């Protein structure tokens, strides 16, 4: 009898303790130490957050704070007083043309780079993932996607500039003058080829994971059901890869829209795209008192980039559903 009563009391105590825990009560030290989960989780979680501290400090100091300071200058005048007059510069016809030129260059290079990069990715699927050729192309894409600025501009000037190697060779051998109708290379059209140089490798990097995620079982299932390769392409491959392709296209557009160093090295006269307009507002010796207009231009660029990156993030989430 005593043993039965003792067990009943213990059972009642356990149920009451669990019920108290559901209501927010604190577990006893014995229950916390017996499972060995509570204290260890409490110690691991702060350690994981502390591991992100250096990166968070770096992002705060070199990305968030400079961005906020740059945008803040667009809402003050030369004396530091709040004003909205700088935003009126966004309606200036010269600024509007600069945004249109930036959008045109970004759109052309993004579409061309996305198509060429997608063709390269499709061709890479026939190679062994661990093969020498595939590894070499992946490594080259990673390097060339980051190859820009003054070095890229110099490479193209030495190749197809007015006195470039290819330019002189075409004149001497074939009698073809690339600049018979004007020196287009040092204007907005001249940015297309240098931008494509790093847009295509960037497309290979961003789009290749989606192409690699295509499963051979899908084509086998289509063939089992009596489908053709064309039906597999139209009804399986295109719907699966479309979000990744459009997302990569937006990323390429954003990459070209924000590029500065290559354009600054090639276009020395005038400010025909938005990044060069910001440079002109900061260092112009002919138009004074427009330093804070650069903040308004930066605000316009941030709005465009925010829209693009939001679309890219949403499409990337949809793409990841097929890669799990």
Secondary structure, 3 states (H helix, E strand, C coil): CHHHHHHHHHHHHHHHHHHHHHCCCCCCHHHHHHHCCHHHHHHHHHHHHHHCHHHHHHHHHHHHHHHHHHHHHHHECCCCCECCHHHHHHHCHHHHHHHHHHHHHHHHHHHHHHHHHHHHHHHHCCCCCCCHHHHHHHHHHHHHCCCCCHHHHHHHHHHHCCCCHHHHHHHHHHCCCCCCCCCHHHCHHHHHHHHHHHHHHHHHHHHHHHHHCCCHHHHHHHHHCCCCHHHHHHHHHHHHHHHHHHHHHHHHHHHHHCCCHHHHHHCCCCCCCHHHHHHHHHHCCCCCCCCCHHHHHHHHHHHHHHHHHHHHHHHHHHHHHHHC
